[in-house]
Amino acid sequence: MRRTRCFQVSKLTARRAAIVYALTIGVAAAQTTTALPTPLTLDDVARIARENRSEIAALSARAEALAERPAIVGALEDPMLSPAIDHYPFEMMEGEENGRRYDWSIAVEQRFPLSGVLGHRRRAARAEAERANAAVAGGRLDVSLAAQRAFFMVHERRQMALVIEEQLSLAQQLVSAASARYGNGTGMQADVLRAEVEVARAQATQQSLVAQLRAAEAMLNVNLGRPPELRIPALDYAVRRDEPLASSAVSAQALNKRPELQAGAAEVERALAETEVMRSMYLPMATVRVGRASTMADGPGAMIMVGVSVPIWRKRLRAGVAEAKAMERMASADLQAMQIMVAGEAVESREMVSAARTQVTMFEDQIVPRARSAVDASLAGYRAGQSTLVSVIEVSRALWDARAELVMAETALSEAWAKLARASGQQ
């Protein structure tokens, strides 16, 4: 019995220790997490995402590793040190002098290419490093775009919360108006119940939006490289309303700044260098060996040897050059296709901004003001006994839908601007 109690106590102690350890780790993690600026701006979001995301750290480490490749592939082979016993007689020769019992040598051997293959390999490695740097730039654009889209979602959810508050306030006005008419005998109790249904509907939407906002904030934290449960401060953001640049200017920016095109150009350069590497294989490799030797017959002396390889398997060499040329043509074709695609994406993104601007303008200038005027007129008429509650609810819902669509249209416009920046290679 005592053993059982001791075991239970030790188990409880272990659980408490585990809980304390987990809380300690959690507090330490929270302390090491950089606090977000207040208020949080769109530029802050893009910058923090580029600095904190592990994907960028991985791409940067790969680029740093590839930056060392030119020094590796462009160096000569290591020299070979060769000590040897060239001849060890099993039986001594008669009259052997000076006690020499065997022939020995020690030599250093080095291989040298008789072509510029090392320089071409360095060139190919530098091109690969440039391609890796372009991948880092592209990754930064991608994480910036993802973080900005998460930012827009949080902003949309918070704006929708304001819309829901307006809906709830309007629904409560409907309840007050219906109750007033029912109290003075000009309305029905069903109108009061119907208005209360609208209040309950708005409250349910409000409660659901709280969870949606938490989900959006968690996604923003993740895109910033932070734990998902951390708090997001107030946002400082205004939707851009200016006109985008002309299609030709946007296309020119994309062709000049897109990192994908820089990577494609680096791939073409690498393919050209690989072709020269394969052509260099037609020239031989030289081998030089120098050293010291000693024989039983002649005593100590020097030794030197010079040799060259004989590249006689021309079929293999021709195949290597043909393969490199094919890869070169493929890289050039890929770059050309990418240029067309990049220009098209930039123009498409520009037109999407124009379309979103038109929609936002129509909602702000036409749809929402008219819907609000219709609600005011209908509510005044209902209070005066000149309209029904159903008509008031219909125009109220039209206003709610218009306000919600305006918020979503503003988010769509913001995302269109962010995609345009990504398509044109802007940070």
Secondary structure, DSSP 8 states (H G I E B T S, - for coil): -HHHHHHHHHHHHHHHHHHHHHHHHHHHHHHHS----SSEEHHHHHHHHHHH-HHHHHHHHHHHHHHTHHHHHTS----EEEEEEEE--SS--TT--TT--SEEEEEEEEEEESSSHHHHHHHHHHHHHHHHHHHHHHHHHHHHHHHHHHHHHHHHHHHHHHHHHHHHHHHHHHHHHHHHHHHTTSS-HHHHHHHHHHHHHHHHHHHHHHHHHHHHHHHHHHHTTS-TTS----EE-----S----HHHHHHHHHHH-HHHHHHHHHHHHHHHHHHHHHHTTS-EEEEEEEEEEETTTEEEEEEEEEE-----HHHHHHHHHHHHHHHHHHHHHHHHHHHHHHHHHHHHHHHHHHHHHHHHHIIIIIHHHHHHHHHHHHHHHHTTSS-HHHHHHHHHHHHHHHHHHHHHHHHHHHHHHHHHHHTT--
